[in-house]
């Protein structure tokens, strides 16, 4: 069974709720560990087949201090050949909606990681059916990319659904 870690930072619990939804979906197919990025040694990520990084967007498109500290620590590791997905919560009222997701995706690419699709961006808390579906599709695509099979879904269906 593949091993996945979900690393996140949440201030209002919205990003943590997304992390838990993803964990619930992924745990059917993978061994999942969850970590708060605050104080986490990024070399921990290298023990896993897949990595999910979740962060909330602070203000009008920046990383919160705690997220920024972890972001800078990613410079210490080589993510080559690691499948990485980025997710987060944000507020549509700001111009740079969920910019933290884009910021982390760029860092992952810079460090050689294989970025899953587009990042998963959720407005505030994942409370609607649309949000649940987005989380499910994102987790299925992630599982497919790390080599596990989603129940009755081909790789093509995951990406087109």
Steps between C-alpha positions, in 0.01 A plus 500: 500500500630844406581750775370856482557793731277800529676808634288803572464820697160631597401811692120479485482119453388533137823358356502232770147397397619466140797292622266271693270455200797409282632265768163323523493445123865397474497263798293254293798454268810616687657522842453866599683708762406859577733768635471865591774679305579720799840372618505199265839396362443488122728196464208305653326536163763290327375184674175510302390399150269799476478835675210741539575852620217718625515867586261788541550831325571793726356838410511580132723220381788430736610217724438523872825512701472134611442386141786718376744339745414152365509632143858621550599168660394319181821637345687239707348198324492348153147407397604340171264215405265577788133544413379812679160662517429843643172612649364778710223729606449861412241770463355595160471861610878539470662555162756220540265218596690208656837640393671284765417193290672652197799612709554148637450341156776720360733402785426131444580535128817691587605212728433241226164366617228368272201729560152346490267675258397845608507567870182443697355838596202523734308814596514518880377169649423188292127495575326463164444198279716670238788525749462135601505397134810711430678336795397152386616556142827653618571205731413247227735671257770503767457129575513417131822693457676324785414164351196379690168431328185683593194283530344463151670814361754498224778757479317673215174527695674654799644780290188569297238471773 
